[in-house]
Every structure is written in C-alpha cells, then in structure tokens.
C-alpha cells in the first residue's frame, strides 16, 4: 500500500474535509476501471521498446563523426557523391 502525506498550505480543518489522491476512477457501472492502468502499462512498455530500438539503431548503424546523413536537398549522401564525381571529370 502506498501512503502519501499531503501538507496543507491553507488551514481547512474547520471545514472537516480531507484531501485524497485518486489513481483509479470508477467506471460507468460503479466498479474500478482497469482501462487507465492497462493504458499506462502498455504505453510504458511501448516507450521502453522504442527506447531500446533507438539505442540499437544508434549502436549498430553509426555514421562516421562529421559525415551528414543528408545534404540540404534531402538526397542520400551516396547518391549525392556519385552525381558530383561525374560533373568534376
């Protein structure tokens, strides 16, 4: 069980109220809704999978430092190099 202590900035004791933090909201039929917890679980797993994919791509498909992936025209570097060699000769 998780306990959260909330400190009052404004005195409310004379109103006989309490502050609570709701992590799950009731569904339309009145029971606990698991949709929010399922969504958060799947979204978190998707974020981890995407982070691992980006790390693997960054680790295995590196370019030499200082070499751009694309030039300004968004033409891949290999095509740009082959076109400029024929113009120089």
C-alpha positions in Angstrom: 0.0 0.0 0.0 1.2 3.5 -0.9 0.9 6.3 1.7 1.1 9.9 0.5 1.3 12.7 3.0 -0.2 16.0 1.8 0.7 19.1 3.7 -1.9 21.8 3.9 -0.9 25.3 2.7 -4.2 26.7 3.8 -5.9 25.7 7.0 -9.1 23.6 6.2 -9.6 21.8 9.5 -12.6 23.9 10.4 -14.4 22.6 7.3 -13.9 18.9 8.2 -12.5 18.0 4.8 -9.8 15.6 3.7 -7.5 15.6 0.7 -7.1 12.4 -1.3 -5.3 11.3 -4.5 -7.3 9.1 -6.8 -5.3 6.9 -9.1 -8.2 4.8 -10.5 -11.5 6.3 -11.2 -14.8 4.3 -11.1 -16.3 3.0 -14.4 -19.7 3.8 -15.6 -21.1 0.8 -13.7 -19.5 1.8 -10.5 -16.6 -0.6 -10.2 -12.9 0.1 -10.6 -11.9 0.8 -14.1 -8.8 -1.1 -15.3 -8.7 0.7 -18.6 -6.4 3.5 -17.2 -4.0 1.1 -15.6 -3.9 -1.0 -18.7 -3.3 2.0 -20.9 -0.5 3.2 -18.7 1.1 -0.2 -18.6 1.0 -0.6 -22.4 2.2 2.9 -23.1 5.1 2.4 -20.7 6.1 -0.9 -22.4 5.8 0.8 -25.8 8.1 3.6 -24.6 10.7 1.1 -23.4 10.6 -0.8 -26.7 11.1 2.3 -28.7 13.9 3.4 -26.5 15.6 0.0 -26.9 15.1 0.2 -30.7 16.6 3.7 -30.9 19.6 2.5 -28.8 20.2 -0.5 -31.0 20.0 1.6 -34.2 22.3 4.1 -32.7 24.7 1.4 -31.6 24.8 -0.7 -34.8 24.2 1.8 -37.6 26.6 4.6 -36.8 28.0 7.1 -39.3 31.5 8.4 -39.1 31.7 11.6 -37.0 31.1 14.7 -39.0 29.5 13.0 -42.0 25.9 14.2 -42.5 23.2 11.7 -43.4 21.6 14.0 -45.9 22.6 17.2 -47.6 20.1 20.2 -47.9 18.2 18.6 -50.7 17.4 15.5 -48.6 19.3 13.4 -51.2 21.0 10.5 -49.6 24.8 11.0 -49.3 25.8 8.1 -51.6 23.6 9.4 -54.5 25.0 12.9 -54.0 28.6 11.7 -54.1 28.1 9.7 -57.3 26.4 12.6 -59.1 29.2 15.1 -58.2 32.0 12.8 -59.3 30.7 12.7 -62.9 30.5 16.5 -63.1 34.1 17.0 -62.0 35.6 14.8 -64.7 
